[in-house]
């Protein structure tokens, strides 16, 4: 008897059930550990913010799916979590929050299982983001991370629950049915983006819980043209089911400070110019060239009362670098900027959409900065890959410095060092995994 052909979701479910982080090369396991620690640091930095506290109050009386969603959204709102540029998704916020929360809830602290579940969710989110051309749909009103979150979290939770291939395919299918097409552009502060992301993550956990109690999905959901007909954009099925030689961790980017990723290359370009001897006071004007895809986004004017604008605005980020660089590590951003030097420099920034830079996008999110000085000089610096990108990865020392930069002011240097140690040992054995999951959950319990 000829066995039935595997559906797209069957093939993806097979990967999820067989994902074994312990079999990854040493270098990739190291990357996985770093990305998990980075997400935990992001959670610690974001929980005390007004938006973090608001999410905690909103979801405090909810069940486990919503609590996991809250935790994931808190990591995401920090704007210091990782990102996969080709898919335009931020996977660790969802996968790490889900796996560590379920480990703490179930009392299962098998480090191989937890690491494998995180890898599975990370891989699934980035694959779906690439399959739907995330960098393109982002500027059509679809937030790729929010769109892919139910799918990715279902993969993580199914792996944590030790689902077989059939039930994993059902969970992935049901999670995809729970996704939304468009996310709009919410206004004001606190930003409803984080409520949307929390709900998307919760949907993935709910899909797994539903399958666990006997509900079925549609494993053939991604076969034929049903996806295109329902969601209105193309799906690259080969990307979803591709067998890669390496995990996606080799392609993930980390942020060296708190910022929308679209602004980071410009900040690093200006940093190079300043290090060459140019004094901030001598800057007459700054021209920032970026691919047209995100020129409009980073042109946003920073508003102190609307936190997200201070993270997106490239003018604000450049001005902080030049006049108050420590504030680049301020995740909260609740204190209004009153420094005349920062405000003056913001007004000197011009953003230009440069089609020539499109050749690098979306594999890289580049910028070219041109500084004109008061003595008539013009200095230019182009950054294709910024620190934290795959070609310029952040090692343990750099990540430790980032952790201290964002957390020392909040919990003190000694507590930060302790958290780094917990993250570093989180997958060494069950004791380390218990400590990691416990520390992650506790930081939310303390502030709810």
PAKETOR-241316 format. One line per field, with one value per residue (C-alpha): chain; x, y, z; residue number from 1. Coordinates in Angstrom, 3 decimals, decimal comma. Layout:
BEGIN
chain A  ...
px X  ...
py Y  ...
pz Z  ...
n NUM  ...
***
This chain:
BEGIN
chain A  A  A  A  A  A  A  A  A  A  A  A  A  A  A  A  A  A  A  A  A  A  A  A  A  A  A  A  A  A  A  A  A  A  A  A  A  A  A  A  A  A  A  A  A  A  A  A  A  A  A  A  A  A  A  A  A  A  A  A  A  A  A  A  A  A  A  A  A  A  A  A  A  A  A  A  A  A  A  A  A  A  A  A  A  A  A  A  A  A  A  A  A  A  A  A  A  A  A  A  A  A  A  A  A  A  A  A  A  A  A  A  A  A  A  A  A  A  A  A  A  A  A  A  A  A  A  A  A  A  A  A  A  A  A  A  A  A  A  A  A  A  A  A  A  A  A  A  A  A  A  A  A  A  A  A  A  A  A  A  A  A  A  A  A  A  A  A  A  A  A  A  A  A  A  A  A  A  A  A  A  A  A  A  A  A  A  A  A  A  A  A  A  A  A  A  A  A  A  A  A  A  A  A  A  A  A  A  A  A  A  A  A  A  A  A  A  A  A  A  A  A  A  A  A  A  A  A  A  A  A  A  A  A  A  A  A  A  A  A  A  A  A  A  A  A  A  A  A  A  A  A  A  A  A  A  A  A  A  A  A  A  A  A  A  A  A  A  A  A  A  A  A  A  A  A  A  A  A  A  A  A  A  A  A  A  A  A  A  A  A  A  A  A  A  A  A  A  A  A  A  A  A  A  A  A  A  A  A  A  A  A  A  A  A  A  A  A  A  A  A  A  A  A  A  A  A  A  A  A  A  A  A  A  A  A  A  A  A  A  A  A  A  A  A  A  A  A  A  A  A  A  A  A  A  A  A  A  A  A  A  A  A  A  A  A  A  A  A  A  A  A  A  A  A  A  A  A  A  A  A  A  A  A  A  A  A  A  A  A  A  A  A  A  A  A  A  A  A  A  A  A  A  A  A  A  A  A  A  A  A  A  A  A  A  A  A  A  A  A  A  A  A  A  A  A  A  A  A  A  A  A  A  A  A  A  A  A  A  A  A  A  A  A  A  A  A  A
px 0,000  1,390  1,494  -0,347  1,710  2,746  1,137  3,128  2,066  2,933  6,461  6,827  5,358  7,877  10,676  9,157  8,820  12,338  14,134  16,999  19,042  21,599  22,526  23,334  26,983  28,631  28,723  24,975  24,149  26,196  24,156  20,909  22,041  22,980  19,622  17,762  19,764  19,176  15,411  15,496  17,441  14,844  12,079  13,867  14,325  10,748  8,698  9,119  8,191  4,752  3,833  5,130  3,120  0,073  0,242  0,675  -2,452  -4,446  -3,550  -3,123  -6,432  -6,205  -5,281  -1,915  -2,139  -2,691  0,032  2,487  1,305  1,905  5,426  6,238  4,844  6,886  10,065  8,944  8,111  11,637  12,945  16,192  15,141  16,485  15,258  15,579  15,972  15,019  11,666  11,213  10,235  11,341  11,301  12,878  10,274  7,624  9,591  11,561  8,563  6,498  9,101  10,312  6,751  5,607  8,690  7,900  4,193  4,785  7,884  9,733  13,236  14,911  17,366  17,445  13,653  13,386  16,207  14,715  11,284  12,809  14,714  11,596  9,518  12,291  12,776  9,043  8,487  11,351  10,350  6,780  7,961  10,181  7,506  5,073  7,807  7,680  9,692  7,208  3,954  5,142  4,685  1,282  -0,082  0,729  3,054  5,028  5,896  2,286  1,096  3,586  3,402  0,480  2,147  5,555  4,219  2,123  5,355  7,123  4,236  3,646  7,306  7,119  4,019  5,781  3,121  3,518  3,578  -0,177  -1,119  1,610  0,230  -3,248  -1,909  -0,018  -3,123  -5,400  -2,883  -2,718  -6,513  -6,294  -3,979  -5,137  -4,448  -3,682  -2,515  -3,035  -0,938  -2,197  -1,733  -0,943  0,679  0,544  0,751  -1,926  0,759  1,733  -1,826  -2,026  1,240  0,239  -3,048  -1,278  1,075  -1,841  -3,607  -0,712  -0,802  -4,582  -4,283  -2,045  -4,343  -7,301  -5,555  -4,483  -8,157  -9,203  -9,820  -8,473  -7,200  -6,782  -3,310  -3,951  -4,543  -1,393  -1,847  -3,560  -4,394  -6,391  -3,800  -3,529  -7,313  -7,864  -4,982  -4,412  -0,661  1,706  3,199  6,557  5,878  9,378  10,776  8,528  9,638  13,272  15,907  18,712  22,305  22,244  19,739  18,376  20,494  23,380  21,126  19,577  20,497  20,833  20,395  23,363  21,059  17,394  16,073  13,955  16,305  15,757  17,699  20,643  22,888  22,627  23,584  26,630  27,643  27,526  29,393  32,258  32,321  32,396  35,197  37,248  37,502  34,410  33,010  29,216  29,257  30,833  27,984  26,041  23,800  23,290  21,858  20,736  20,247  18,344  16,372  12,987  11,174  11,771  12,723  9,253  9,220  12,464  11,433  8,936  9,330  10,087  7,351  8,350  4,822  4,695  7,467  7,477  8,268  11,440  12,625  11,733  12,966  16,460  16,909  16,342  18,670  21,463  21,068  21,243  24,380  26,109  24,932  23,731  24,776  23,829  20,175  20,384  20,148  17,082  14,254  11,706  12,127  9,598  11,765  11,309  14,436  15,263  18,920  19,234  22,088  19,934  16,988  19,191  20,902  17,557  16,589  19,729  18,824  17,402  16,283  16,651  15,159  18,045  17,097  20,766  20,704  17,860  20,426  21,270  17,712  16,172  19,197  20,682  19,095  21,777  22,278  24,684  25,294  26,710  27,832  28,547  30,602  30,702  34,221  33,109  34,067  31,845  32,226  30,413  30,073  28,064  27,074  25,641  25,864  25,674  27,083  24,812  24,134  25,280  28,490  29,277  27,870  27,785  29,868  29,464  31,425  29,329  26,084  27,187  27,890  24,452  22,819  24,624  23,829  20,081  19,727  22,316  20,170  17,172  18,428  22,106  25,277  25,459  21,944  22,697  25,793  23,705  21,101  23,832  25,170  21,719  21,280  24,727  24,096  20,478  20,973  23,862  21,610  18,167  19,285  20,372  17,195  15,015  16,883  16,486  12,759  12,233  14,084  12,120  8,702  9,643  10,462  6,806  5,384  7,259  5,716  2,141
py 0,000  3,408  5,743  9,067  12,061  14,307  17,715  20,910  21,012  17,332  18,038  21,038  19,077  16,338  18,873  20,201  16,762  15,751  19,034  18,226  21,185  18,845  17,693  21,211  22,155  23,634  27,096  27,048  25,828  28,750  31,107  29,594  30,143  33,748  34,488  32,998  35,108  38,159  37,570  37,137  40,397  42,093  40,844  42,154  45,556  45,886  44,639  47,873  50,160  51,752  49,581  46,475  47,272  47,991  44,572  42,929  44,655  43,773  40,076  39,458  37,625  35,598  31,963  30,497  31,253  34,952  35,061  33,564  36,112  38,926  37,696  37,434  40,878  42,333  40,992  42,342  45,841  46,237  46,751  45,067  41,547  39,724  39,853  37,820  40,354  38,239  37,358  40,589  38,558  38,696  35,023  34,724  36,885  34,296  31,050  31,779  33,094  30,057  27,373  28,783  29,431  25,909  24,423  26,272  25,369  21,670  21,214  19,717  21,140  18,854  21,308  19,374  19,513  23,205  24,193  22,087  23,665  27,144  26,229  24,728  27,841  30,155  28,198  28,030  31,755  32,741  30,220  31,464  35,072  34,385  32,286  35,234  37,771  39,529  42,633  43,312  42,699  44,794  47,956  46,735  46,785  43,205  42,842  39,666  38,821  39,121  37,130  34,305  34,233  31,766  29,349  29,603  29,322  26,299  24,654  25,503  24,376  21,187  20,271  20,997  18,768  15,986  15,881  13,370  14,516  14,248  16,303  18,832  19,289  19,778  22,372  24,252  24,226  25,502  28,169  29,393  29,616  31,894  34,406  37,807  39,226  42,858  44,618  48,259  50,978  51,643  55,170  56,614  55,302  52,671  51,011  48,445  46,607  44,787  43,689  42,349  40,448  39,028  37,818  36,251  34,317  33,237  31,899  29,536  28,180  27,806  25,861  23,293  23,083  22,491  19,667  18,216  17,874  16,267  19,052  18,610  21,038  20,810  19,465  20,155  23,862  24,977  22,705  24,011  27,723  28,021  30,171  32,685  32,810  33,395  35,697  37,505  37,136  34,538  31,650  30,053  26,474  25,333  27,732  26,248  22,693  23,242  21,118  23,407  22,496  24,860  26,251  29,744  31,002  31,692  34,188  36,010  39,568  40,980  44,612  46,290  48,846  49,821  50,811  49,818  47,769  50,067  52,837  50,861  50,921  54,727  54,983  52,789  54,844  58,056  56,327  55,607  59,220  60,521  58,142  59,526  62,796  64,727  66,625  66,607  70,394  70,746  68,958  71,278  68,653  64,899  63,177  59,567  57,437  54,161  51,841  53,335  50,515  52,054  55,670  56,862  54,796  56,135  59,689  59,555  62,520  61,511  62,389  61,977  60,947  58,200  55,745  53,864  57,032  57,569  54,101  54,439  57,992  57,874  61,565  60,881  57,884  59,785  62,745  60,513  58,827  62,170  63,961  61,379  57,864  56,163  56,825  54,478  51,743  53,292  50,887  52,912  56,279  57,853  60,826  63,605  64,743  68,258  68,352  71,269  69,518  66,463  68,521  70,735  67,788  66,117  69,119  68,727  65,213  64,595  61,146  60,252  57,221  55,821  53,153  52,190  50,656  48,347  45,896  44,895  44,736  42,683  40,437  43,515  46,794  49,316  53,048  55,650  58,729  61,971  64,569  68,164  70,055  73,730  74,012  72,815  69,154  66,316  62,826  59,733  56,270  53,356  50,432  47,348  44,988  46,553  45,062  42,191  41,133  37,670  39,014  41,013  38,899  39,990  37,663  36,943  40,024  42,334  40,766  41,082  44,759  45,199  43,503  45,808  48,819  48,257  46,680  48,158  51,240  49,022  46,143  46,865  45,417  42,456  41,274  41,655  39,496  36,872  36,904  36,533  33,530  31,923  32,440  31,111  27,890  27,522  24,492  22,832  20,496  20,294  22,424  25,188  24,919  25,104  28,227  29,845  29,154  30,162  33,448  34,253  33,629  35,348  38,657  38,883  37,663  40,404  43,148  41,976
pz 0,000  -0,991  2,031  1,642  0,593  3,452  3,495  3,963  7,610  8,064  6,871  9,142  12,056  11,445  11,831  15,064  16,641  15,666  16,430  18,765  19,918  21,473  17,959  16,772  16,301  19,385  17,830  17,163  20,659  21,938  19,751  21,039  24,628  23,888  22,281  25,236  27,693  25,503  25,663  29,443  29,791  27,589  29,864  32,960  31,332  30,073  33,026  35,057  32,150  32,063  29,087  30,821  33,951  31,845  30,213  33,613  34,932  31,817  31,833  35,584  36,054  32,822  32,246  31,253  27,492  28,162  30,801  28,330  25,787  28,277  28,965  25,266  24,537  27,384  25,809  22,437  23,657  25,032  21,483  22,520  21,529  18,496  14,905  11,719  8,938  5,883  7,470  9,452  12,522  16,149  17,155  20,595  22,306  21,493  21,645  24,820  26,753  25,775  26,501  29,833  31,016  30,144  31,771  35,000  34,787  34,137  36,283  33,318  33,329  30,800  29,199  25,915  25,639  26,502  24,151  21,352  21,827  21,652  18,509  16,890  17,544  16,406  13,201  12,451  12,961  10,678  8,031  7,929  7,891  4,902  3,215  3,239  2,345  5,710  4,753  1,939  3,808  6,777  4,774  3,555  7,105  8,151  11,147  10,311  13,917  15,024  12,017  12,621  16,424  16,820  14,404  16,072  19,596  18,641  17,470  20,748  22,937  20,926  21,369  25,097  25,320  23,380  20,647  17,829  14,212  13,666  16,712  15,968  12,448  13,929  16,361  13,641  11,470  14,198  15,169  11,587  11,515  14,556  12,884  11,703  8,261  9,052  12,182  11,265  12,855  16,388  17,675  21,069  24,218  25,574  22,191  21,348  19,369  22,526  23,263  19,724  20,064  23,449  21,992  19,015  21,299  23,497  20,400  19,715  23,273  23,042  19,782  21,482  24,499  22,186  20,347  23,671  24,619  21,340  18,826  15,305  12,728  8,974  8,153  4,449  5,131  3,274  0,269  -2,853  -3,049  0,163  1,919  -0,903  -1,254  2,470  3,393  0,142  -0,235  -1,636  0,313  -0,510  0,578  -0,297  2,309  4,975  4,317  3,315  4,993  6,104  6,892  9,856  12,314  11,791  14,702  12,350  10,538  13,507  14,470  17,962  18,890  20,603  22,276  22,489  19,062  16,134  13,987  10,987  12,773  14,105  11,019  10,906  14,572  13,997  10,955  12,981  15,819  13,400  12,249  15,808  16,718  13,842  15,749  14,721  17,693  18,080  18,486  15,027  13,211  10,916  9,340  9,062  6,022  6,475  3,383  3,727  1,443  0,504  2,329  5,753  5,050  6,024  9,190  10,654  9,700  12,568  14,893  18,469  20,974  24,591  25,552  22,937  23,767  20,462  18,505  20,526  19,489  15,804  15,171  13,703  14,489  18,202  18,186  16,445  18,772  21,834  20,531  20,052  23,188  25,739  24,634  27,918  27,082  24,122  26,784  28,421  27,625  29,591  27,817  30,197  31,177  28,599  26,781  27,922  26,839  24,399  22,580  21,861  20,650  18,485  16,827  16,084  13,988  11,856  10,603  7,139  5,911  2,238  0,496  -1,557  -4,080  -4,477  -0,999  -1,949  -3,326  0,267  1,593  3,245  3,954  5,591  6,705  5,758  6,111  4,819  6,936  5,607  8,145  7,159  9,722  10,563  9,128  5,701  5,866  4,652  6,120  4,914  6,401  5,059  7,287  5,634  8,588  12,029  15,239  16,193  12,608  11,459  9,962  13,123  15,966  19,582  21,738  25,427  26,496  24,319  25,515  29,130  28,468  26,921  29,918  32,343  30,143  30,281  33,739  36,125  36,701  37,448  39,594  40,242  38,806  41,208  40,373  36,652  36,986  38,778  35,991  33,359  35,263  35,392  31,660  30,862  32,820  31,780  29,540  31,384  33,374  35,012  37,948  35,591  33,518  36,654  37,762  34,338  34,048  37,667  37,275  34,126  35,671  38,946  37,291  36,180  39,490  41,318  39,196  38,650
n 1  2  3  4  5  6  7  8  9  10  11  12  13  14  15  16  17  18  19  20  21  22  23  24  25  26  27  28  29  30  31  32  33  34  35  36  37  38  39  40  41  42  43  44  45  46  47  48  49  50  51  52  53  54  55  56  57  58  59  60  61  62  63  64  65  66  67  68  69  70  71  72  73  74  75  76  77  78  79  80  81  82  83  84  85  86  87  88  89  90  91  92  93  94  95  96  97  98  99  100  101  102  103  104  105  106  107  108  109  110  111  112  113  114  115  116  117  118  119  120  121  122  123  124  125  126  127  128  129  130  131  132  133  134  135  136  137  138  139  140  141  142  143  144  145  146  147  148  149  150  151  152  153  154  155  156  157  158  159  160  161  162  163  164  165  166  167  168  169  170  171  172  173  174  175  176  177  178  179  180  181  182  183  184  185  186  187  188  189  190  191  192  193  194  195  196  197  198  199  200  201  202  203  204  205  206  207  208  209  210  211  212  213  214  215  216  217  218  219  220  221  222  223  224  225  226  227  228  229  230  231  232  233  234  235  236  237  238  239  240  241  242  243  244  245  246  247  248  249  250  251  252  253  254  255  256  257  258  259  260  261  262  263  264  265  266  267  268  269  270  271  272  273  274  275  276  277  278  279  280  281  282  283  284  285  286  287  288  289  290  291  292  293  294  295  296  297  298  299  300  301  302  303  304  305  306  307  308  309  310  311  312  313  314  315  316  317  318  319  320  321  322  323  324  325  326  327  328  329  330  331  332  333  334  335  336  337  338  339  340  341  342  343  344  345  346  347  348  349  350  351  352  353  354  355  356  357  358  359  360  361  362  363  364  365  366  367  368  369  370  371  372  373  374  375  376  377  378  379  380  381  382  383  384  385  386  387  388  389  390  391  392  393  394  395  396  397  398  399  400  401  402  403  404  405  406  407  408  409  410  411  412  413  414  415  416  417  418  419  420  421  422  423  424  425  426  427  428  429  430  431  432  433  434  435  436  437  438  439  440  441  442  443  444  445  446  447  448
***
